[in-house]
Amino acid sequence: MSSDRDLGMGRAISRRDFLDGIALTAGAAALGGAFARSAFAAGPAAGYPPKLTGLRGHHEGSYNVMHSVRDGTFWDKAGAPEATGERYDLVVVGGGISGLAAAVLYRQQAGGNARVLVIDPHDDFGGHAKRNEFTSAGGRMVLGYGGSQSLQTPSYFSPAVNALLATIGIEPKRFEQYYDQGWAEARGLGRAVFFPKEAFGTDALVKEGEKAADWVPQTPLTDKAKQDLIALIDEPADYLPGLSRAEKLERLSKTTYAQFLTDLVKADPQLVTYFQGSTEAYFGVGIDATTCLDAWANGNPGFDGMDLGDEVYPTMSPSGRLARTDPDEYIYHFPDGNAGVARALVRSLIPAAIPGGTMEDLVLAQADYGKLDVDGQPARIRLGSTVVRVKHQGDPASAKSVEVSYVQNGKLRTVEAGHVVLACWHRVIPFLTDELPAAQVDALRDQQKVPLIYTNVLIRNWTAFAKLGIDGFDAPGHFWSGAEIDFPVSMGGYSFADKPEDPVLLHLSKVPLQPGLSSREQSLAGRIQLTQLSFEDMEREIRDLLGRALSGGGFDPARDIEAITANRWSHGYAYEYMRPWDAFWPDGPLPIVAARKPWGRIAIANADSGAYAYVHSAIDQATRAVRELLGTPDGAPAFADFPGPPRDKLGLL
């Protein structure tokens, strides 16, 4: 790795650094420390969170109180709570898209006079749907997404999702005119692979061609690995000869893609390294933990010669089913990702907070965070506040209200709620209440979210990419999975980069894992890895990767990087059921059914309760939760029952 000086580690760019993992690496935080950090998160520096750079996502101050609750130290020092005297028809715990959707839906169904409070520990709303906002050295606004990326596959949306999007002014079809699908082709840009020397012996950036035989010979792979990769992509064989299609599908449903390469293809071991991270972005695990059927759905090579048919196999994971059948292009994207959806929900709840009335004018609108929690308004959003307990006032079966306790600015406070929606993570819920049966607690703890980092890097221009003829590259074996120019979306007066001289965002991601373990164990191990990384560690790896991979285009990380925001999601994607780790999938019983069961005046809504890490699932679960509380004639929607695309559209009913 180059020296810090050559990488530009000391250069003045937009960055902040807060170290995470205090509770995990240094033991349980004292209550005073947790309170102090919570108060810090709500301080003046967080006045306009989208512009904060450095370490974002689950930022310092957002998790400290809950870590002390988890570790059993909170209540020893909590003292008597301060009753605010506030009473709401609904309190929502968690201000992500599911929580915000629940608030909007509740007010729709209960009436416009219903009073709603949304409480969230972060300094910004939206959960994983975070807006990253930058200003280039030349004064140009550049937007990016810090988490939840796009509205995927509107063709599979439920009636409830379509209705809510229409209510908040979002018409997915309009993205077809805003997303420039020909942007890269018009500029002669393709994809490349960067082979780092630490994994392959020498650094090499190789632009991909139409056929593997056109570009694989230029890679630093061994001769056998080159031959095996060319054959795997260009001329795949039937690696299970003599078996029927049904027998092949059953065998592949029990075989990981790593085992497929090693045991069936007999490929050079370098190909396992080459493909290891290819499934991480979609399934949250590498090829050592992804079945062949899911890898096939993901587009991994080697299956075209096996006559597997076109139908969805039942044991494919929810995302595997989606990838195999997705009828839509991946273009339904705001410049700030699904933060656009979160902002539309907030505008519906609190019009004074975000001006405008269309999906287009959302893009440049600046939210007024001072308008989110104002006395007297029917809907309020209270940020920098961590809920620590929800308790019915009496027997849950007959109670008329729920007491909600939370920490804000270092003080323990309470509000009263007629109903509560828990739109927080499943694994948090058992720490908030002692009213649940053991079986439901176990089901809630089944969810093990996938950790990840979504990083945006503002560069002063993309001339290096233009010279190399690429818009992005994969980097197997590196800390980061690769880097790519952001999605080319122009709308509402916001214009994406046009000329190579324009500033642009690069998107880099990482899913920290521990290959060789089960999927849930890998997520837990990866979370521990993630909390031990400082922003400086991440920045150094960013500069190292870009400097080495783009050197042929003249990229200088010390000169060309203007800002970095690393969105660290220690608890990222909702865990999706997948073989070979979940023998109950898909026949059941599924843990989410027991986990999301409402009790008394409390219901559960979040992506975890759908076991499906997509915005439309979060909205479906919010729909279910609100209907459970209000007892609407429609009842709980069938589309919220089962993870993944509608089964009737897949021919699986």
GIQUITA-V546073 format. One record per backbone hydrogen bond with DSSP energy under -0.5 kcal/mol. NH is the residue of the N-H (numbers start at 1). CO is the residue of the C=O. If there is no record, write none. Layout:
[[NH/CO] [NH/CO]]
//
This chain:
[[7/3] [8/4] [8/5] [9/4] [11/8] [13/11] [14/562] [15/13] [25/21] [26/22] [34/30] [35/31] [36/32] [37/33] [38/34] [39/35] [40/36] [41/37] [42/38] [42/39] [43/40] [46/43] [47/44] [49/46] [51/48] [52/49] [54/564] [55/16] [56/54] [56/566] [58/568] [59/57] [62/59] [67/63] [68/64] [69/65] [70/66] [71/67] [72/69] [73/68] [74/68] [77/73] [77/74] [78/74] [82/412] [83/81] [84/82] [84/414] [88/416] [89/115] [90/115] [91/419] [92/117] [93/91] [93/421] [94/92] [94/119] [97/126] [100/96] [101/97] [102/98] [103/99] [104/100] [105/101] [106/102] [107/103] [108/104] [109/105] [110/106] [111/107] [114/111] [116/114] [116/378] [117/90] [118/380] [119/92] [120/382] [126/95] [129/126] [130/128] [132/144] [133/50] [133/131] [134/142] [136/140] [139/136] [142/134] [144/132] [146/130] [148/128] [151/332] [152/150] [156/153] [157/154] [162/158] [163/159] [164/160] [165/161] [166/162] [167/163] [168/164] [169/166] [170/165] [171/169] [172/170] [174/171] [175/172] [176/173] [177/174] [178/174] [179/175] [180/178] [180/488] [181/179] [183/180] [186/182] [187/183] [187/184] [188/185] [189/184] [190/469] [192/472] [193/206] [194/474] [195/193] [195/204] [196/194] [196/476] [199/196] [200/196] [201/197] [204/195] [206/193] [206/204] [208/191] [214/211] [215/211] [215/212] [216/212] [218/215] [219/216] [226/222] [227/223] [228/224] [229/225] [230/226] [231/227] [232/228] [233/229] [234/230] [235/230] [235/231] [239/237] [241/238] [243/240] [248/244] [249/245] [250/246] [251/247] [252/248] [253/249] [254/251] [255/252] [257/287] [257/290] [258/287] [260/256] [261/257] [262/258] [263/259] [264/259] [264/260] [265/260] [267/261] [271/268] [272/268] [272/269] [273/269] [274/270] [275/271] [276/272] [278/275] [279/276] [280/277] [281/277] [283/279] [284/279] [284/280] [285/279] [287/276] [289/286] [291/579] [292/252] [292/255] [293/252] [295/291] [296/292] [297/293] [298/294] [299/295] [299/296] [300/295] [302/232] [306/303] [316/313] [318/577] [321/317] [322/318] [323/319] [324/320] [325/321] [326/322] [331/329] [333/331] [337/334] [338/148] [339/336] [340/337] [342/338] [343/339] [344/340] [345/341] [346/342] [347/343] [348/344] [349/345] [350/346] [353/350] [354/350] [354/351] [359/169] [362/358] [363/360] [365/361] [367/365] [368/353] [369/367] [371/368] [372/369] [377/374] [380/116] [381/372] [382/118] [383/381] [384/122] [385/120] [386/407] [387/385] [388/405] [389/405] [390/432] [391/403] [393/401] [394/392] [398/395] [399/395] [402/417] [403/391] [404/402] [404/415] [405/389] [405/403] [406/413] [407/386] [408/411] [409/384] [411/408] [413/406] [413/411] [414/82] [415/404] [416/86] [417/402] [418/88] [419/89] [420/601] [421/91] [422/420] [422/603] [423/93] [423/421] [428/425] [429/425] [429/426] [430/426] [431/428] [432/428] [432/429] [433/429] [441/437] [442/438] [443/439] [444/440] [445/441] [446/442] [446/443] [447/444] [450/573] [451/449] [452/569] [453/510] [454/567] [455/453] [455/508] [456/565] [457/506] [458/456] [458/563] [459/457] [459/504] [460/560] [462/500] [466/462] [467/463] [468/464] [469/465] [470/465] [471/190] [472/190] [473/483] [474/192] [475/481] [478/475] [481/509] [483/473] [484/507] [485/471] [486/505] [489/487] [490/178] [491/494] [494/491] [502/499] [504/459] [506/457] [507/484] [508/455] [508/506] [510/453] [512/510] [517/514] [522/518] [523/519] [524/520] [525/521] [526/522] [527/523] [528/524] [529/525] [530/526] [531/527] [532/528] [532/529] [533/530] [538/534] [539/535] [540/536] [541/537] [542/538] [543/539] [544/540] [545/541] [546/542] [547/543] [548/544] [549/545] [550/546] [551/548] [553/550] [554/551] [555/550] [557/555] [558/6] [559/556] [560/556] [561/557] [562/458] [562/560] [563/458] [564/14] [565/456] [566/54] [567/454] [567/565] [568/56] [568/566] [569/452] [569/567] [570/568] [572/450] [572/570] [573/450] [579/315] [581/578] [582/578] [583/581] [585/582] [588/584] [593/590] [594/590] [595/591] [596/592] [597/594] [599/602] [602/599] [603/420] [604/596] [605/422] [609/606] [610/607] [611/607] [611/608] [612/607] [614/612] [618/614] [619/615] [620/616] [621/617] [622/618] [623/619] [624/620] [625/621] [626/622] [627/623] [628/624] [629/625] [630/626] [631/627] [632/627] [635/632] [640/637] [641/638] [649/646] [650/646] [650/647] [651/647] [652/647]]
//
